[in-house]
Amino acid sequence: MFQTLSDRLGAIFQRLRSRGKLTQADVADVLREVRIALLEADVNLKVVKDFIASVRERAVGAEVLESLTPAQSIIKIVRDGLVELMGGETATVRFAPSGPTPMMLVGLQGSGKTTHAAKLALLFKEQGRRPLLVACDVYRPAAIHQLQVLGEQIGVPVFSQPGKPPQIAAAAMDEARKTGYGAVVIDTAGRLQIDEPLMDELAALAAEVKPLETLLVVDSMTGQEAVNVAKAFDERIALTGTILTKLDGDSRGGAALSIRAVTGKPVKFAGIGEKVTAIEPFHPDRLASRILGMGDVLTLIERTQSVFSEGQAKELAGKIRRHDLTLQDFLEQLRQVRRMGPLGDLLKMIPGMGKLAAGAKIDENEATRIEAIICSMTPRERAEPRVLNASRRKRIAAGSGTQVQDVNRLIKQFEQSRQLMKRFAHKM
């Protein structure tokens, strides 16, 4: 995420740390390089100008230039500026004090509206709200079926019926009132480009259901085009916020850093993968810290808590103390960690580990190979690795599509991990 921008800013501030006290000329040189880095990241030109002017005004003060750690002061000013640029505080979704809350997802065709409607519904379901998905994209082939499949996958009902989108949405709201649904997430149609019929239909739909939230789903990797799309939609149907998709694959960051400043509407959610669980609230302060290589411990903790229950943690701790951790336990822990996201991204959330994650060649396929090897073992082999003789290892390698050396390496690593945990348990 934002790798290019993060690398550029990291290199700039690394040089800054070696200079001791700074002059106004030093600050000017740094800000010139920051400006170039932001423009290369496809940040809006006016946004860059305003950002640099704001940082310059704060950075040339005597308390910075005369500070014993001027580099840290400049970095803090840039971080605070990035946080402010992206909206300052985390923007939350508004819910009606009583009755169902209508929410409308809008955007261009292919932006991921249907998928993110399901992601939002699952998020609300986990929060204890009863969500209802509404299929109002009556034009794209298989759009309704796609939403129904996703709804079945996450255990959320999908409302659909023949007719025009405003009438479908109105009927869905009636159904929600009668059956006690809390959040009504409306999936709307998109086009390949912004056109009048699309906007007229969305305006009619909004007039019918009066959504508390109108969220634009937009691809962050399109950079300035995402900002232009957001501005056009906001001018016609008054957005309340945006959902930036593919943020995990955005190496530049132009949309995330520009969209709030240009439209005045906050980014409320970030899509960080293809799975239905891959969505999280957009935290400007955490993202700014990650861009500057400072890590993001809070998000790491939240992701950990989302996949590891307290009971699972206690059970694992007990097995470590009793020295009876098995390959089956190892497999289950591996699957849980993979649910948290790519290992490289997890490393970057730990302060000081960003450079290691960038420099190390993390093979995400290694976890897949390990899982295949363990799944090719019998229950007894997973529980008692000592029975894995040469013929068994050869069979496991053939069954997992790997080499015997891969199986041997896994067993060796597992035994080393057990010995390490054994020593750790003695100190507990």
C-alpha positions as CSV (number, residue, x, y, z in Angstrom):
1,M,0.0,0.0,0.0
2,F,1.4,3.4,-1.1
3,Q,4.8,1.7,-1.5
4,T,6.2,4.2,-4.1
5,L,5.2,7.2,-2.0
6,S,6.4,5.7,1.2
7,D,9.8,4.8,-0.3
8,R,10.2,8.4,-1.7
9,L,9.3,10.1,1.6
10,G,11.3,7.6,3.6
11,A,14.5,8.4,1.6
12,I,13.9,12.2,1.9
13,F,13.5,12.0,5.7
14,Q,16.4,9.6,6.1
15,R,18.7,12.3,4.6
16,L,17.1,14.9,6.8
17,R,18.0,12.9,10.0
18,S,21.7,13.2,9.2
19,R,21.8,17.0,9.0
20,G,21.5,18.1,12.6
21,K,20.1,21.6,12.9
22,L,18.2,22.9,9.8
23,T,18.2,26.2,8.0
24,Q,15.3,27.6,6.1
25,A,17.1,26.6,2.9
26,D,17.2,23.0,4.2
27,V,13.5,23.1,4.8
28,A,12.9,24.5,1.3
29,D,14.9,21.7,-0.2
30,V,13.0,19.1,1.7
31,L,9.6,20.5,0.8
32,R,10.6,20.7,-2.8
33,E,11.3,16.9,-2.8
34,V,8.1,16.2,-0.9
35,R,6.2,18.2,-3.5
36,I,7.7,16.1,-6.3
37,A,7.0,12.9,-4.4
38,L,3.3,13.8,-4.0
39,L,3.0,14.8,-7.6
40,E,4.5,11.5,-8.7
41,A,2.0,9.8,-6.5
42,D,-0.7,11.4,-8.6
43,V,-2.0,13.7,-5.9
44,N,-4.1,16.6,-7.2
45,L,-1.9,19.7,-8.1
46,K,-3.9,22.2,-6.1
47,V,-4.0,19.8,-3.1
48,V,-0.2,19.5,-3.3
49,K,0.3,23.3,-3.4
50,D,-2.0,23.9,-0.4
51,F,-0.3,21.0,1.5
52,I,3.2,22.3,0.9
53,A,2.2,25.9,1.8
54,S,0.7,24.6,5.1
55,V,3.7,22.5,6.0
56,R,6.1,25.3,5.1
57,E,4.2,27.7,7.4
58,R,4.6,25.4,10.3
59,A,8.1,24.2,9.5
60,V,9.9,27.5,9.3
61,G,9.0,28.4,12.9
62,A,11.9,28.9,15.4
63,E,10.8,26.0,17.5
64,V,11.5,23.7,14.6
65,L,14.7,25.2,13.3
66,E,16.2,25.5,16.8
67,S,15.0,22.1,17.9
68,L,17.6,19.4,18.9
69,T,15.7,17.0,16.6
70,P,14.5,19.1,13.7
71,A,14.1,16.1,11.4
72,Q,11.6,14.5,13.8
73,S,9.8,17.8,14.1
74,I,9.5,18.1,10.3
75,I,8.3,14.5,10.0
76,K,5.6,15.1,12.6
77,I,4.5,18.3,10.8
78,V,4.2,16.3,7.5
79,R,2.4,13.5,9.2
80,D,-0.1,15.9,10.8
81,G,-0.5,17.5,7.4
82,L,-1.3,14.2,5.8
83,V,-3.8,13.4,8.5
84,E,-5.6,16.7,8.0
85,L,-5.5,16.3,4.2
86,M,-7.3,13.0,4.5
87,G,-10.0,14.3,6.8
88,G,-8.5,14.4,10.3
89,E,-10.8,12.1,12.3
90,T,-12.3,8.8,11.2
91,A,-15.7,9.4,9.6
92,T,-18.3,7.0,10.8
93,V,-21.5,5.8,9.2
94,R,-24.7,7.5,10.3
95,F,-27.6,5.3,11.4
96,A,-31.3,6.3,12.0
97,P,-32.3,6.5,15.7
98,S,-35.1,4.2,14.9
99,G,-36.3,2.1,12.0
100,P,-34.2,1.0,9.0
101,T,-31.3,3.1,7.7
102,P,-31.2,3.3,3.9
103,M,-27.7,3.4,2.4
104,M,-27.1,3.8,-1.4
105,L,-23.9,2.7,-3.1
106,V,-23.1,4.4,-6.3
107,G,-20.3,4.5,-8.8
108,L,-19.1,3.6,-12.3
109,Q,-19.5,0.1,-13.7
110,G,-16.7,-2.2,-12.6
111,S,-15.8,-0.2,-9.5
112,G,-16.9,-3.0,-7.1
113,K,-20.3,-1.7,-5.9
114,T,-21.9,-5.1,-5.7
115,T,-19.0,-6.7,-3.8
116,H,-18.7,-3.8,-1.4
117,A,-22.4,-3.8,-0.8
118,A,-21.9,-7.3,0.5
119,K,-18.8,-6.3,2.5
120,L,-20.7,-3.5,4.2
121,A,-23.7,-5.8,5.0
122,L,-21.3,-8.4,6.6
123,L,-19.7,-5.6,8.6
124,F,-23.0,-4.4,9.9
125,K,-24.1,-7.9,10.6
126,E,-21.0,-8.4,12.8
127,Q,-21.9,-5.2,14.6
128,G,-25.3,-6.7,15.6
129,R,-27.4,-4.8,13.0
130,R,-29.8,-6.7,10.8
131,P,-28.8,-5.8,7.2
132,L,-30.8,-6.2,4.1
133,L,-29.2,-6.1,0.6
134,V,-31.3,-4.6,-2.2
135,A,-30.6,-5.4,-5.9
136,C,-31.3,-2.3,-7.8
137,D,-28.9,-2.9,-10.7
138,V,-31.4,-4.2,-13.2
139,Y,-29.3,-3.6,-16.3
140,R,-26.0,-5.4,-15.9
141,P,-26.3,-9.1,-16.8
142,A,-26.1,-11.3,-13.7
143,A,-25.8,-8.4,-11.3
144,I,-28.8,-9.6,-9.2
145,H,-27.5,-13.1,-9.2
146,Q,-24.1,-12.0,-8.1
147,L,-25.6,-10.1,-5.2
148,Q,-27.8,-13.1,-4.3
149,V,-24.7,-15.4,-4.3
150,L,-22.8,-13.0,-2.1
151,G,-25.8,-12.6,0.2
152,E,-26.1,-16.4,0.7
153,Q,-22.3,-16.5,1.3
154,I,-22.5,-14.1,4.2
155,G,-25.9,-15.1,5.5
156,V,-27.7,-11.8,4.6
157,P,-31.1,-11.7,2.7
158,V,-31.3,-10.0,-0.7
159,F,-34.4,-8.1,-1.8
160,S,-35.2,-8.1,-5.5
161,Q,-38.3,-7.8,-7.7
162,P,-39.2,-6.7,-11.2
163,G,-39.6,-3.0,-11.8
164,K,-37.6,0.3,-11.9
165,P,-34.9,0.9,-9.3
166,P,-36.8,3.6,-7.3
167,Q,-39.9,1.4,-6.9
168,I,-37.7,-1.6,-6.0
169,A,-35.9,0.4,-3.3
170,A,-39.2,1.7,-1.9
171,A,-40.6,-1.8,-1.7
172,A,-37.4,-2.9,0.1
173,M,-37.8,-0.2,2.7
174,D,-41.4,-1.2,3.3
175,E,-40.1,-4.8,3.8
176,A,-37.4,-3.6,6.2
177,R,-39.9,-1.7,8.3
178,K,-42.2,-4.6,8.6
179,T,-39.5,-7.2,9.4
180,G,-37.2,-5.1,11.5
181,Y,-34.1,-4.8,9.4
182,G,-31.6,-2.2,10.7
183,A,-29.5,-1.3,7.6
184,V,-30.7,-1.4,4.0
185,V,-27.8,-1.5,1.6
186,I,-28.9,-0.6,-1.9
187,D,-26.7,-1.8,-4.8
188,T,-27.3,0.5,-7.8
189,A,-26.4,0.4,-11.5
190,G,-23.3,1.9,-13.0
191,R,-22.2,3.0,-16.4
192,L,-18.8,2.9,-18.1
193,Q,-18.8,6.7,-17.9
194,I,-20.9,9.4,-16.2
195,D,-24.0,10.2,-18.2
196,E,-27.4,11.9,-17.7
197,P,-29.6,8.8,-17.6
198,L,-27.4,7.3,-14.8
199,M,-27.5,10.5,-12.7
200,D,-31.3,11.0,-13.3
201,E,-32.0,7.5,-12.1
202,L,-29.8,7.8,-9.0
203,A,-31.4,11.1,-8.2
204,A,-34.9,9.6,-8.5
205,L,-33.9,6.6,-6.3
206,A,-32.4,9.0,-3.7
207,A,-35.6,11.1,-3.7
208,E,-37.7,7.9,-3.2
209,V,-35.8,6.4,-0.2
210,K,-33.9,9.5,1.2
211,P,-30.7,7.6,2.1
212,L,-28.8,8.7,5.2
213,E,-25.7,7.6,3.5
214,T,-24.8,7.9,-0.2
215,L,-21.4,6.3,-0.7
216,L,-19.4,6.4,-3.9
217,V,-17.4,3.2,-4.6
218,V,-14.3,4.2,-6.5
219,D,-11.1,2.5,-7.6
220,S,-8.2,4.1,-5.8
221,M,-5.7,2.9,-8.4
222,T,-7.2,5.2,-11.0
223,G,-5.7,8.2,-9.2
224,Q,-6.9,11.5,-10.4
225,E,-9.7,9.9,-12.4
226,A,-11.1,8.7,-9.1
227,V,-11.1,12.2,-7.8
228,N,-12.8,13.6,-10.9
229,V,-15.5,10.9,-10.7
230,A,-16.1,11.7,-7.0
231,K,-16.5,15.4,-7.8
232,A,-18.9,14.7,-10.6
233,F,-21.1,12.4,-8.5
234,D,-21.1,14.8,-5.6
235,E,-22.3,17.7,-7.7
236,R,-25.3,15.7,-8.9
237,I,-26.4,13.6,-6.0
238,A,-24.7,15.0,-2.9
239,L,-22.4,12.2,-1.6
240,T,-22.0,11.6,2.1
241,G,-18.7,9.8,1.7
242,T,-16.6,7.4,-0.4
243,I,-15.3,3.8,-0.3
244,L,-11.9,3.5,-1.8
245,T,-11.4,0.0,-3.3
246,K,-8.1,-1.7,-4.1
247,L,-6.3,0.4,-1.5
248,D,-4.1,-2.6,-0.7
249,G,-2.7,-2.5,-4.3
250,D,-2.4,1.3,-4.7
251,S,1.4,2.0,-4.7
252,R,0.9,5.7,-5.3
253,G,-1.9,7.0,-3.1
254,G,-3.2,10.0,-5.2
255,A,-6.9,9.3,-4.7
256,A,-6.7,8.7,-1.0
257,L,-4.7,11.9,-0.5
258,S,-6.8,14.1,-2.8
259,I,-10.4,13.0,-2.7
260,R,-11.3,14.5,0.7
261,A,-9.6,17.9,-0.1
262,V,-11.2,18.2,-3.5
263,T,-14.8,17.0,-2.7
264,G,-15.0,17.9,1.0
265,K,-16.5,14.5,1.5
266,P,-14.7,11.9,3.8
267,V,-13.4,8.5,2.8
268,K,-15.4,6.2,5.1
269,F,-14.2,2.8,4.2
270,A,-11.2,1.2,2.5
271,G,-11.4,-2.0,0.4
272,I,-8.3,-4.0,1.0
273,G,-8.8,-7.2,-0.9
274,E,-11.2,-9.4,-2.7
275,K,-12.6,-11.4,0.3
276,V,-16.0,-10.3,1.7
277,T,-14.2,-9.5,5.0
278,A,-11.6,-7.3,3.3
279,I,-13.0,-3.9,4.3
280,E,-12.1,-1.6,7.2
281,P,-13.0,1.9,8.4
282,F,-10.7,4.5,6.9
283,H,-8.4,6.0,9.6
284,P,-6.5,9.0,8.3
285,D,-4.0,9.0,11.3
286,R,-3.1,5.4,10.9
287,L,-2.7,5.6,7.1
288,A,-0.5,8.7,7.5
289,S,1.7,6.8,9.9
290,R,2.0,3.8,7.5
291,I,2.9,6.1,4.6
292,L,5.8,7.5,6.7
293,G,7.0,4.1,7.8
294,M,5.8,4.5,11.4
295,G,3.7,1.3,11.4
296,D,0.0,0.8,12.4
297,V,-0.2,-1.2,15.6
298,L,-3.9,-0.4,16.2
299,T,-5.0,-1.9,12.9
300,L,-2.8,-4.9,13.5
301,I,-4.4,-5.5,16.9
302,E,-7.9,-5.2,15.4
303,R,-7.1,-7.7,12.7
304,T,-5.6,-10.1,15.2
305,Q,-8.7,-9.8,17.4
306,S,-11.0,-10.4,14.4
307,V,-9.4,-13.8,13.6
308,F,-8.2,-15.0,17.1
309,S,-10.8,-15.4,19.8
310,E,-9.9,-15.2,23.5
311,G,-10.7,-18.9,23.8
312,Q,-8.4,-19.9,20.9
313,A,-5.6,-17.8,22.4
314,K,-5.9,-19.6,25.8
315,E,-6.1,-23.0,24.2
316,L,-2.9,-22.3,22.2
317,A,-1.1,-21.0,25.3
318,G,-2.1,-24.2,27.1
319,K,-0.7,-26.4,24.4
320,I,2.6,-24.4,24.4
321,R,2.9,-24.9,28.2
322,R,2.2,-28.6,27.8
323,H,4.6,-28.9,24.8
324,D,2.0,-30.7,22.7
325,L,1.7,-28.3,19.8
326,T,1.0,-30.4,16.6
327,L,1.2,-29.8,12.9
328,Q,-2.6,-29.5,12.9
329,D,-2.3,-26.6,15.3
330,F,0.4,-25.1,13.1
331,L,-1.9,-25.4,10.1
332,E,-4.8,-23.7,11.9
333,Q,-2.6,-20.9,13.1
334,L,-1.2,-20.4,9.6
335,R,-4.8,-20.2,8.2
336,Q,-5.8,-17.6,10.8
337,V,-2.7,-15.4,10.1
338,R,-3.4,-15.6,6.3
339,R,-6.9,-14.3,7.0
340,M,-5.3,-11.1,8.4
341,G,-3.8,-10.2,5.0
342,P,-0.5,-10.5,3.1
343,L,2.5,-11.1,5.4
344,G,4.4,-8.2,3.9
345,D,1.5,-5.8,4.8
346,L,1.4,-7.2,8.4
347,L,5.1,-6.5,8.8
348,K,4.7,-2.9,7.7
349,M,2.2,-2.4,10.5
350,I,4.9,-3.0,13.1
351,P,6.9,0.2,13.9
352,G,10.4,-0.1,12.5
353,M,9.7,-3.2,10.3
354,G,8.7,-1.3,7.2
355,K,12.2,-1.4,5.7
356,L,12.6,-5.1,6.5
357,A,9.3,-5.8,4.8
358,A,10.3,-3.8,1.8
359,G,13.8,-5.4,1.6
360,A,12.9,-9.0,2.4
361,K,11.6,-11.2,-0.4
362,I,8.4,-12.5,1.3
363,D,7.1,-15.5,-0.7
364,E,3.4,-15.5,-0.2
365,N,3.2,-18.8,-2.0
366,E,5.3,-20.5,0.7
367,A,2.2,-20.5,3.0
368,T,0.2,-22.2,0.3
369,R,2.9,-24.9,-0.1
370,I,3.0,-25.5,3.7
371,E,-0.7,-25.8,3.8
372,A,-0.7,-28.3,0.9
373,I,2.1,-30.4,2.7
374,I,0.3,-30.6,6.0
375,C,-3.1,-31.4,4.3
376,S,-1.4,-34.4,2.6
377,M,-0.6,-35.9,5.9
378,T,-2.8,-38.3,7.9
379,P,-4.3,-37.2,11.2
380,R,-1.7,-39.4,13.0
381,E,1.2,-37.8,11.1
382,R,0.0,-34.3,11.9
383,A,-0.2,-35.3,15.6
384,E,3.0,-37.3,15.8
385,P,5.6,-35.9,13.3
386,R,8.2,-38.5,14.6
387,V,6.5,-41.2,12.5
388,L,7.3,-39.4,9.3
389,N,9.9,-41.8,7.8
390,A,11.4,-41.5,4.3
391,S,8.6,-43.4,2.5
392,R,5.9,-41.3,4.2
393,R,7.7,-38.0,3.3
394,K,7.9,-39.2,-0.3
395,R,4.2,-39.9,-0.3
396,I,3.4,-36.5,1.2
397,A,5.6,-34.7,-1.3
398,A,3.8,-36.4,-4.2
399,G,0.4,-35.7,-2.7
400,S,1.1,-32.0,-2.2
401,G,2.9,-31.4,-5.5
402,T,6.1,-30.5,-3.7
403,Q,9.6,-31.9,-3.3
404,V,10.8,-34.2,-0.5
405,Q,13.2,-31.4,0.5
406,D,10.2,-29.1,1.0
407,V,8.7,-31.6,3.4
408,N,12.0,-32.0,5.2
409,R,12.4,-28.3,5.6
410,L,8.9,-27.9,7.0
411,I,9.4,-30.6,9.6
412,K,12.7,-29.1,10.6
413,Q,11.2,-25.6,11.0
414,F,8.3,-27.0,13.0
415,E,10.6,-28.9,15.4
416,Q,12.7,-25.7,15.8
417,S,9.5,-23.7,16.6
418,R,8.5,-26.3,19.1
419,Q,11.9,-26.1,20.9
420,L,11.7,-22.3,20.9
421,M,8.2,-22.4,22.4
422,K,9.3,-25.0,24.9
423,R,12.1,-22.6,26.2
424,F,9.6,-19.8,26.2
425,A,7.1,-21.8,28.2
426,H,9.6,-22.4,30.9
427,K,9.9,-18.7,31.4
428,M,6.1,-18.2,31.6
